[in-house]
Amino acid sequence: MMNANARTGASMAAIQRHYDLSNDFYRLWLDTSMVYSGGLWRDDDTLDQAQARKLEHHIAAAHADRAARVLDIGCGWGALLSRLVGEHQVQQAVGLTLSKAQYEHVLAYGGPNVEVRLEPWETHEPIQPYDAIISIGAFEHFTGTEFTDSEKVEAYRRFFRKCQSMLCADGRLSLQTFAYGNTRSRADALTKASTRFLAESIFPETDPPRLANIADAIEGSFELIEMHNDRLGYAKTCKAWLDNLMAHRAEAVILVGEETYLRYERYLSYSYIGFKSGSLDLYRLTLQRLPPKRTASEG
């Protein structure tokens, strides 16, 4: 059970402020399956192809193909859930989200082998262990700008221990998160301004990790099998989103208003610059569950 005094990241209200803005608005500039995270690009891919390849990467990394039960933490509008039960014949795909709009969308279109729950990962209690867990683009919301480094590590450690407890003995976690980069440009005035803007105007109660935070937090819960930094792939994704948004400016303004349109244009521009310059990274990690440590009483 989580300590009642433990600090948590973005609240349901904060998540809904961003993700519940308008499904129709997001549909204007995301890919056709509405995947809202950095794609995995090859050569002359379209945005749709890059996002499909990214989902396939995580399914393969988690050994989720034809699994009995798979959990998607931060399931978005359900693209991964649909792919799991469709192309990969997963018997039951369970998605967690804090967004009411996403929950209702998946509920309407997910199908009989998909279960979606409007609840945080902290309180999720599976009826039996999962064969695999995939989490794409949720991890960055697990802490806020007011967290110290030690508080961040403790929050992330709680997440990894929770995943460890929900997985079967040989289960894997495939994780994708953006993070602060290690380049010198992190100290630039533009980087500081963009970080402040994103925290105040786009993703309230959210602050991404550093690589060292993740490395500290997995100790004792997971073995790192593979990690890749694909920041340039996320830069390309942000550029594709920005191009789509600008091409549909008139429709976007009708849906959300001029002020919100300009705020998102600025957000995507800043994000593109951040990933392109190296002030932001995009990590894809493959993690193998470790057995929980035995206590002294267990011998």
HELIX and SHEET records of a PDB file:
HELIX    1   1 MET A   12  TYR A   19  1                                   8    
HELIX    2   2 ASN A   23  TRP A   29  1                                   7    
HELIX    3   3 LEU A   47  ALA A   61  1                                  15    
HELIX    4   4 ALA A   79  VAL A   85  1                                   7    
HELIX    5   5 LYS A  100  TYR A  109  1                                  10    
HELIX    6   6 TRP A  121  THR A  123  5                                   3    
HELIX    7   7 PHE A  139  HIS A  141  5                                   3    
HELIX    8   8 ASP A  149  MET A  166  1                                  18    
HELIX    9   9 ARG A  184  ALA A  187  5                                   4    
HELIX   10  10 ALA A  189  PHE A  197  1                                   9    
HELIX   11  11 LEU A  198  ILE A  202  3                                   5    
HELIX   12  12 LEU A  211  ALA A  217  1                                   7    
HELIX   13  13 ARG A  231  ALA A  247  1                                  17    
HELIX   14  14 ARG A  249  VAL A  256  1                                   8    
HELIX   15  15 GLU A  258  SER A  277  1                                  20    
HELIX   16  16 ALA A  296  GLU A  298  5                                   3    
SHEET    1   A 7 VAL A 114  LEU A 118  0                                        
SHEET    2   A 7 GLN A  92  THR A  97  1                                        
SHEET    3   A 7 ARG A  69  ILE A  73  1                                        
SHEET    4   A 7 TYR A 130  ILE A 136  1                                        
SHEET    5   A 7 LEU A 167  TYR A 180  1                                        
SHEET    6   A 7 LEU A 280  ARG A 289 -1                                        
SHEET    7   A 7 PHE A 222  ASN A 229 -1                                        
END                                                                             
